[in-house]
Structure formats: structure tokens, C-alpha cells
Amino acid sequence: MRKAIVIEDFVWEKYKKASFNSNQASSKALEVPKGYLAVYVGENMKRFVIPISYLNQTSFQELLSQAEEEFGYDHPMGGLTIPCSEETFLDLTSCFN
């Protein structure tokens, strides 16, 4: 259960930082429907809006752990950055549906 709390804290910190940086981006760019979150993936930092239910998936939690190790909590991108290719991300998340 502790791991889930840490992941929630990680996502919340990223959300707060993205909200704080909202003055630098248009409000439409940051709009995310309730129950979803935005993540940035791959070399081009492609933005994906994913359901928060993905946070319960073990394989997604592993990606979040890798993101924490690679970027820490203070990443210059300002959003939640996932350290894998777009193709890998799409393959992984397609298994969740």
C-alpha cells in the first residue's frame, strides 16, 4: 500500500508543478478531463492523456519508478515524463484496455 501512496504523491507533485506552469502555456494545452492525467513520452516528448486507472497497473508503476530514478521530482519538462519510446508506451498501454 505504501508504494501506491508514493505514486500518488509523485503524480500530485507533477500535477501541482504543471498547474503552476500553466501561465506559460495556453489553458487549452493543459486541459485534461477528470479521471485522466497527461504524460510525456519518447524523445519528442509526445503528450498522451491517460486514465488514472493506469496507475494501478504494475507495469505502469514500474515506469513511474524508472521516471523517478531518471528525472527525480524536479524535471525541467514540468510534466510527468515517462522514460521509454512512444512505441513501447503504446504497446504497454494497449494491454490495459
N, CA, C and O atoms as a GROMACS GRO file, in nm:
protein
  388
    1MET      N    1   0.083  -0.119   0.000
    1MET     CA    2   0.000   0.000   0.000
    1MET      C    3   0.087   0.126   0.000
    1MET      O    4   0.048   0.227  -0.057
    2ARG      N    5   0.204   0.120   0.062
    2ARG     CA    6   0.294   0.235   0.069
    2ARG      C    7   0.336   0.279  -0.071
    2ARG      O    8   0.347   0.399  -0.098
    3LYS      N    9   0.360   0.183  -0.161
    3LYS     CA   10   0.401   0.216  -0.297
    3LYS      C   11   0.293   0.297  -0.368
    3LYS      O   12   0.324   0.390  -0.442
    4ALA      N   13   0.166   0.263  -0.344
    4ALA     CA   14   0.056   0.337  -0.406
    4ALA      C   15   0.055   0.481  -0.355
    4ALA      O   16   0.028   0.573  -0.432
    5ILE      N   17   0.082   0.501  -0.228
    5ILE     CA   18   0.084   0.636  -0.172
    5ILE      C   19   0.198   0.716  -0.233
    5ILE      O   20   0.181   0.833  -0.267
    6VAL      N   21   0.315   0.654  -0.247
    6VAL     CA   22   0.429   0.722  -0.307
    6VAL      C   23   0.397   0.760  -0.451
    6VAL      O   24   0.432   0.870  -0.495
    7ILE      N   25   0.333   0.672  -0.525
    7ILE     CA   26   0.298   0.701  -0.664
    7ILE      C   27   0.197   0.814  -0.670
    7ILE      O   28   0.208   0.903  -0.755
    8GLU      N   29   0.098   0.812  -0.580
    8GLU     CA   30   0.000   0.921  -0.577
    8GLU      C   31   0.069   1.054  -0.546
    8GLU      O   32   0.038   1.156  -0.607
    9ASP      N   33   0.164   1.052  -0.452
    9ASP     CA   34   0.240   1.173  -0.419
    9ASP      C   35   0.319   1.221  -0.540
    9ASP      O   36   0.324   1.341  -0.568
   10PHE      N   37   0.380   1.127  -0.612
   10PHE     CA   38   0.459   1.160  -0.732
   10PHE      C   39   0.371   1.228  -0.835
   10PHE      O   40   0.408   1.331  -0.890
   11VAL      N   41   0.254   1.170  -0.861
   11VAL     CA   42   0.162   1.227  -0.960
   11VAL      C   43   0.112   1.362  -0.912
   11VAL      O   44   0.103   1.456  -0.991
   12TRP      N   45   0.079   1.374  -0.784
   12TRP     CA   46   0.029   1.501  -0.731
   12TRP      C   47   0.135   1.610  -0.744
   12TRP      O   48   0.102   1.723  -0.781
   13GLU      N   49   0.261   1.580  -0.713
   13GLU     CA   50   0.368   1.679  -0.727
   13GLU      C   51   0.381   1.724  -0.872
   13GLU      O   52   0.397   1.843  -0.899
   14LYS      N   53   0.373   1.630  -0.965
   14LYS     CA   54   0.381   1.665  -1.107
   14LYS      C   55   0.260   1.748  -1.148
   14LYS      O   56   0.274   1.842  -1.227
   15TYR      N   57   0.143   1.715  -1.097
   15TYR     CA   58   0.022   1.790  -1.129
   15TYR      C   59   0.034   1.934  -1.078
   15TYR      O   60   0.001   2.028  -1.150
   16LYS      N   61   0.080   1.950  -0.955
   16LYS     CA   62   0.095   2.084  -0.899
   16LYS      C   63   0.194   2.165  -0.981
   16LYS      O   64   0.171   2.283  -1.008
   17LYS      N   65   0.304   2.103  -1.019
   17LYS     CA   66   0.405   2.174  -1.099
   17LYS      C   67   0.348   2.214  -1.234
   17LYS      O   68   0.371   2.325  -1.281
   18ALA      N   69   0.273   2.124  -1.298
   18ALA     CA   70   0.211   2.156  -1.427
   18ALA      C   71   0.111   2.269  -1.410
   18ALA      O   72   0.102   2.357  -1.495
   19SER      N   73   0.035   2.267  -1.301
   19SER     CA   74  -0.062   2.374  -1.276
   19SER      C   75   0.009   2.506  -1.253
   19SER      O   76  -0.036   2.611  -1.300
   20PHE      N   77   0.119   2.502  -1.181
   20PHE     CA   78   0.196   2.623  -1.153
   20PHE      C   79   0.251   2.683  -1.282
   20PHE      O   80   0.255   2.805  -1.296
   21ASN      N   81   0.292   2.599  -1.375
   21ASN     CA   82   0.348   2.645  -1.502
   21ASN      C   83   0.241   2.680  -1.604
   21ASN      O   84   0.273   2.710  -1.719
   22SER      N   85   0.115   2.676  -1.564
   22SER     CA   86   0.007   2.700  -1.660
   22SER      C   87   0.010   2.841  -1.718
   22SER      O   88  -0.045   2.865  -1.825
   23ASN      N   89   0.072   2.933  -1.648
   23ASN     CA   90   0.083   3.069  -1.702
   23ASN      C   91   0.170   3.072  -1.827
   23ASN      O   92   0.158   3.164  -1.908
   24GLN      N   93   0.257   2.973  -1.844
   24GLN     CA   94   0.348   2.969  -1.957
   24GLN      C   95   0.287   2.900  -2.078
   24GLN      O   96   0.342   2.909  -2.188
   25ALA      N   97   0.177   2.834  -2.062
   25ALA     CA   98   0.114   2.761  -2.172
   25ALA      C   99  -0.032   2.802  -2.182
   25ALA      O  100  -0.089   2.855  -2.086
   26SER      N  101  -0.090   2.778  -2.295
   26SER     CA  102  -0.232   2.811  -2.310
   26SER      C  103  -0.314   2.718  -2.222
   26SER      O  104  -0.274   2.604  -2.197
   27SER      N  105  -0.428   2.766  -2.177
   27SER     CA  106  -0.511   2.684  -2.089
   27SER      C  107  -0.562   2.560  -2.161
   27SER      O  108  -0.580   2.457  -2.097
   28LYS      N  109  -0.586   2.568  -2.291
   28LYS     CA  110  -0.634   2.452  -2.364
   28LYS      C  111  -0.529   2.341  -2.367
   28LYS      O  112  -0.564   2.223  -2.365
   29ALA      N  113  -0.401   2.377  -2.371
   29ALA     CA  114  -0.294   2.278  -2.376
   29ALA      C  115  -0.290   2.195  -2.248
   29ALA      O  116  -0.246   2.080  -2.252
   30LEU      N  117  -0.334   2.251  -2.137
   30LEU     CA  118  -0.328   2.180  -2.010
   30LEU      C  119  -0.459   2.114  -1.972
   30LEU      O  120  -0.465   2.047  -1.869
   31GLU      N  121  -0.564   2.132  -2.050
   31GLU     CA  122  -0.692   2.073  -2.016
   31GLU      C  123  -0.683   1.921  -2.022
   31GLU      O  124  -0.646   1.863  -2.124
   32VAL      N  125  -0.719   1.860  -1.911
   32VAL     CA  126  -0.722   1.714  -1.902
   32VAL      C  127  -0.855   1.678  -1.838
   32VAL      O  128  -0.889   1.733  -1.733
   33PRO      N  129  -0.931   1.588  -1.898
   33PRO     CA  130  -1.061   1.551  -1.840
   33PRO      C  131  -1.045   1.490  -1.701
   33PRO      O  132  -0.941   1.431  -1.669
   34LYS      N  133  -1.147   1.506  -1.620
   34LYS     CA  134  -1.148   1.446  -1.487
   34LYS      C  135  -1.127   1.296  -1.500
   34LYS      O  136  -1.188   1.231  -1.584
   35GLY      N  137  -1.040   1.241  -1.415
   35GLY     CA  138  -1.012   1.098  -1.418
   35GLY      C  139  -0.898   1.061  -1.510
   35GLY      O  140  -0.871   0.942  -1.531
   36TYR      N  141  -0.830   1.160  -1.566
   36TYR     CA  142  -0.719   1.137  -1.658
   36TYR      C  143  -0.599   1.220  -1.614
   36TYR      O  144  -0.612   1.312  -1.533
   37LEU      N  145  -0.481   1.188  -1.668
   37LEU     CA  146  -0.364   1.270  -1.647
   37LEU      C  147  -0.281   1.271  -1.775
   37LEU      O  148  -0.288   1.179  -1.856
   38ALA      N  149  -0.204   1.376  -1.791
   38ALA     CA  150  -0.119   1.389  -1.909
   38ALA      C  151   0.022   1.340  -1.875
   38ALA      O  152   0.074   1.369  -1.768
   39VAL      N  153   0.081   1.268  -1.968
   39VAL     CA  154   0.220   1.223  -1.955
   39VAL      C  155   0.292   1.256  -2.085
   39VAL      O  156   0.231   1.268  -2.191
   40TYR      N  157   0.424   1.269  -2.075
   40TYR     CA  158   0.508   1.296  -2.191
   40TYR      C  159   0.599   1.177  -2.213
   40TYR      O  160   0.662   1.127  -2.120
   41VAL      N  161   0.605   1.131  -2.339
   41VAL     CA  162   0.672   1.004  -2.370
   41VAL      C  163   0.764   1.021  -2.490
   41VAL      O  164   0.732   1.093  -2.585
   42GLY      N  165   0.879   0.952  -2.485
   42GLY     CA  166   0.968   0.944  -2.600
   42GLY      C  167   1.059   1.064  -2.617
   42GLY      O  168   1.052   1.161  -2.542
   43GLU      N  169   1.145   1.054  -2.718
   43GLU     CA  170   1.242   1.161  -2.744
   43GLU      C  171   1.175   1.293  -2.778
   43GLU      O  172   1.226   1.400  -2.743
   44ASN      N  173   1.061   1.287  -2.846
   44ASN     CA  174   0.990   1.408  -2.885
   44ASN      C  175   0.894   1.458  -2.779
   44ASN      O  176   0.822   1.557  -2.799
   45MET      N  177   0.892   1.390  -2.664
   45MET     CA  178   0.803   1.426  -2.553
   45MET      C  179   0.659   1.440  -2.599
   45MET      O  180   0.592   1.539  -2.570
   46LYS      N  181   0.611   1.338  -2.670
   46LYS     CA  182   0.472   1.337  -2.716
   46LYS      C  183   0.380   1.328  -2.594
   46LYS      O  184   0.403   1.249  -2.503
   47ARG      N  185   0.277   1.409  -2.596
   47ARG     CA  186   0.183   1.416  -2.484
   47ARG      C  187   0.071   1.315  -2.505
   47ARG      O  188   0.008   1.311  -2.611
   48PHE      N  189   0.047   1.233  -2.401
   48PHE     CA  190  -0.064   1.138  -2.400
   48PHE      C  191  -0.150   1.171  -2.279
   48PHE      O  192  -0.098   1.202  -2.172
   49VAL      N  193  -0.280   1.164  -2.295
   49VAL     CA  194  -0.374   1.179  -2.183
   49VAL      C  195  -0.428   1.040  -2.155
   49VAL      O  196  -0.493   0.978  -2.239
   50ILE      N  197  -0.399   0.991  -2.034
   50ILE     CA  198  -0.430   0.853  -1.999
   50ILE      C  199  -0.524   0.848  -1.879
   50ILE      O  200  -0.524   0.941  -1.797
   51PRO      N  201  -0.602   0.741  -1.867
   51PRO     CA  202  -0.690   0.727  -1.749
   51PRO      C  203  -0.606   0.703  -1.623
   51PRO      O  204  -0.503   0.635  -1.628
   52ILE      N  205  -0.650   0.758  -1.512
   52ILE     CA  206  -0.575   0.739  -1.387
   52ILE      C  207  -0.576   0.593  -1.343
   52ILE      O  208  -0.494   0.554  -1.259
   53SER      N  209  -0.665   0.512  -1.397
   53SER     CA  210  -0.667   0.370  -1.363
   53SER      C  211  -0.536   0.302  -1.402
   53SER      O  212  -0.502   0.197  -1.346
   54TYR      N  213  -0.462   0.360  -1.496
   54TYR     CA  214  -0.331   0.304  -1.534
   54TYR      C  215  -0.235   0.303  -1.416
   54TYR      O  216  -0.143   0.221  -1.411
   55LEU      N  217  -0.256   0.392  -1.320
   55LEU     CA  218  -0.168   0.399  -1.204
   55LEU      C  219  -0.173   0.272  -1.120
   55LEU      O  220  -0.081   0.245  -1.043
   56ASN      N  221  -0.279   0.194  -1.133
   56ASN     CA  222  -0.292   0.069  -1.058
   56ASN      C  223  -0.222  -0.047  -1.126
   56ASN      O  224  -0.207  -0.153  -1.066
   57GLN      N  225  -0.178  -0.030  -1.249
   57GLN     CA  226  -0.114  -0.137  -1.325
   57GLN      C  227   0.033  -0.150  -1.281
   57GLN      O  228   0.107  -0.051  -1.279
   58THR      N  229   0.074  -0.271  -1.248
   58THR     CA  230   0.210  -0.295  -1.202
   58THR      C  231   0.314  -0.249  -1.303
   58THR      O  232   0.413  -0.187  -1.266
   59SER      N  233   0.292  -0.279  -1.429
   59SER     CA  234   0.390  -0.240  -1.531
   59SER      C  235   0.399  -0.088  -1.545
   59SER      O  236   0.507  -0.035  -1.573
   60PHE      N  237   0.289  -0.018  -1.526
   60PHE     CA  238   0.293   0.128  -1.532
   60PHE      C  239   0.364   0.184  -1.408
   60PHE      O  240   0.436   0.283  -1.417
   61GLN      N  241   0.343   0.121  -1.293
   61GLN     CA  242   0.412   0.162  -1.171
   61GLN      C  243   0.563   0.147  -1.186
   61GLN      O  244   0.639   0.227  -1.133
   62GLU      N  245   0.605   0.044  -1.259
   62GLU     CA  246   0.748   0.026  -1.286
   62GLU      C  247   0.802   0.142  -1.370
   62GLU      O  248   0.913   0.190  -1.347
   63LEU      N  249   0.723   0.185  -1.469
   63LEU     CA  250   0.764   0.301  -1.549
   63LEU      C  251   0.776   0.427  -1.462
   63LEU      O  252   0.868   0.507  -1.480
   64LEU      N  253   0.683   0.443  -1.369
   64LEU     CA  254   0.689   0.559  -1.279
   64LEU      C  255   0.814   0.554  -1.191
   64LEU      O  256   0.875   0.657  -1.163
   65SER      N  257   0.850   0.435  -1.147
   65SER     CA  258   0.972   0.420  -1.067
   65SER      C  259   1.095   0.456  -1.149
   65SER      O  260   1.187   0.522  -1.100
   66GLN      N  261   1.096   0.413  -1.276
   66GLN     CA  262   1.207   0.449  -1.365
   66GLN      C  263   1.212   0.600  -1.387
   66GLN      O  264   1.320   0.659  -1.390
   67ALA      N  265   1.095   0.661  -1.401
   67ALA     CA  266   1.089   0.806  -1.420
   67ALA      C  267   1.146   0.878  -1.297
   67ALA      O  268   1.219   0.976  -1.311
   68GLU      N  269   1.112   0.828  -1.180
   68GLU     CA  270   1.164   0.889  -1.057
   68GLU      C  271   1.315   0.877  -1.052
   68GLU      O  272   1.384   0.973  -1.017
   69GLU      N  273   1.368   0.758  -1.085
   69GLU     CA  274   1.513   0.738  -1.083
   69GLU      C  275   1.584   0.826  -1.185
   69GLU      O  276   1.689   0.883  -1.156
   70GLU      N  277   1.526   0.838  -1.304
   70GLU     CA  278   1.590   0.912  -1.412
   70GLU      C  279   1.576   1.063  -1.397
   70GLU      O  280   1.672   1.137  -1.420
   71PHE      N  281   1.458   1.109  -1.359
   71PHE     CA  282   1.430   1.252  -1.358
   71PHE      C  283   1.412   1.311  -1.219
   71PHE      O  284   1.424   1.433  -1.203
   72GLY      N  285   1.384   1.229  -1.119
   72GLY     CA  286   1.352   1.282  -0.988
   72GLY      C  287   1.216   1.350  -0.992
   72GLY      O  288   1.135   1.324  -1.080
   73TYR      N  289   1.193   1.437  -0.895
   73TYR     CA  290   1.064   1.506  -0.889
   73TYR      C  291   1.070   1.645  -0.952
   73TYR      O  292   0.966   1.711  -0.964
   74ASP      N  293   1.187   1.690  -0.990
   74ASP     CA  294   1.201   1.826  -1.043
   74ASP      C  295   1.256   1.820  -1.185
   74ASP      O  296   1.371   1.855  -1.210
   75HIS      N  297   1.173   1.775  -1.276
   75HIS     CA  298   1.215   1.763  -1.416
   75HIS      C  299   1.184   1.892  -1.490
   75HIS      O  300   1.076   1.948  -1.472
   76PRO      N  301   1.276   1.941  -1.573
   76PRO     CA  302   1.255   2.068  -1.641
   76PRO      C  303   1.134   2.071  -1.734
   76PRO      O  304   1.083   2.178  -1.766
   77MET      N  305   1.088   1.955  -1.779
   77MET     CA  306   0.971   1.949  -1.867
   77MET      C  307   0.846   1.997  -1.794
   77MET      O  308   0.752   2.048  -1.855
   78GLY      N  309   0.846   1.981  -1.660
   78GLY     CA  310   0.734   2.028  -1.581
   78GLY      C  311   0.620   1.930  -1.571
   78GLY      O  312   0.536   1.943  -1.481
   79GLY      N  313   0.612   1.834  -1.659
   79GLY     CA  314   0.506   1.734  -1.657
   79GLY      C  315   0.560   1.599  -1.619
   79GLY      O  316   0.681   1.582  -1.598
   80LEU      N  317   0.473   1.503  -1.612
   80LEU     CA  318   0.512   1.366  -1.581
   80LEU      C  319   0.572   1.305  -1.707
   80LEU      O  320   0.501   1.281  -1.805
   81THR      N  321   0.702   1.279  -1.704
   81THR     CA  322   0.774   1.227  -1.820
   81THR      C  323   0.801   1.079  -1.800
   81THR      O  324   0.856   1.038  -1.698
   82ILE      N  325   0.763   0.998  -1.899
   82ILE     CA  326   0.782   0.854  -1.893
   82ILE      C  327   0.904   0.818  -1.977
   82ILE      O  328   0.910   0.850  -2.096
   83PRO      N  329   1.004   0.750  -1.917
   83PRO     CA  330   1.130   0.722  -1.986
   83PRO      C  331   1.125   0.596  -2.073
   83PRO      O  332   1.186   0.495  -2.040
   84CYS      N  333   1.053   0.603  -2.183
   84CYS     CA  334   1.052   0.493  -2.279
   84CYS      C  335   1.012   0.549  -2.415
   84CYS      O  336   0.971   0.665  -2.425
   85SER      N  337   1.023   0.468  -2.518
   85SER     CA  338   0.984   0.513  -2.651
   85SER      C  339   0.832   0.518  -2.661
   85SER      O  340   0.760   0.455  -2.584
   86GLU      N  341   0.784   0.595  -2.758
   86GLU     CA  342   0.640   0.603  -2.781
   86GLU      C  343   0.584   0.465  -2.815
   86GLU      O  344   0.476   0.428  -2.769
   87GLU      N  345   0.658   0.390  -2.896
   87GLU     CA  346   0.612   0.257  -2.938
   87GLU      C  347   0.598   0.165  -2.817
   87GLU      O  348   0.499   0.094  -2.804
   88THR      N  349   0.698   0.166  -2.729
   88THR     CA  350   0.692   0.083  -2.608
   88THR      C  351   0.574   0.124  -2.521
   88THR      O  352   0.502   0.038  -2.469
   89PHE      N  353   0.553   0.253  -2.506
   89PHE     CA  354   0.443   0.304  -2.425
   89PHE      C  355   0.308   0.260  -2.482
   89PHE      O  356   0.221   0.215  -2.408
   90LEU      N  357   0.293   0.272  -2.613
   90LEU     CA  358   0.167   0.231  -2.677
   90LEU      C  359   0.145   0.081  -2.666
   90LEU      O  360   0.032   0.036  -2.643
   91ASP      N  361   0.251   0.002  -2.681
   91ASP     CA  362   0.240  -0.143  -2.665
   91ASP      C  363   0.196  -0.178  -2.523
   91ASP      O  364   0.107  -0.261  -2.503
   92LEU      N  365   0.258  -0.114  -2.426
   92LEU     CA  366   0.227  -0.141  -2.286
   92LEU      C  367   0.084  -0.102  -2.253
   92LEU      O  368   0.010  -0.181  -2.195
   93THR      N  369   0.044   0.019  -2.289
   93THR     CA  370  -0.089   0.066  -2.252
   93THR      C  371  -0.200  -0.003  -2.330
   93THR      O  372  -0.314  -0.008  -2.284
   94SER      N  373  -0.169  -0.057  -2.446
   94SER     CA  374  -0.272  -0.130  -2.522
   94SER      C  375  -0.313  -0.257  -2.448
   94SER      O  376  -0.423  -0.308  -2.468
   95CYS      N  377  -0.226  -0.307  -2.363
   95CYS     CA  378  -0.259  -0.426  -2.283
   95CYS      C  379  -0.355  -0.393  -2.168
   95CYS      O  380  -0.419  -0.483  -2.114
   96PHE      N  381  -0.365  -0.266  -2.131
   96PHE     CA  382  -0.450  -0.226  -2.019
   96PHE      C  383  -0.597  -0.219  -2.057
   96PHE      O  384  -0.683  -0.227  -1.970
   97ASN      N  385  -0.627  -0.205  -2.184
   97ASN     CA  386  -0.767  -0.187  -2.227
   97ASN      C  387  -0.838  -0.318  -2.250
   97ASN      O  388  -0.955  -0.318  -2.286
   0.00000   0.00000   0.00000
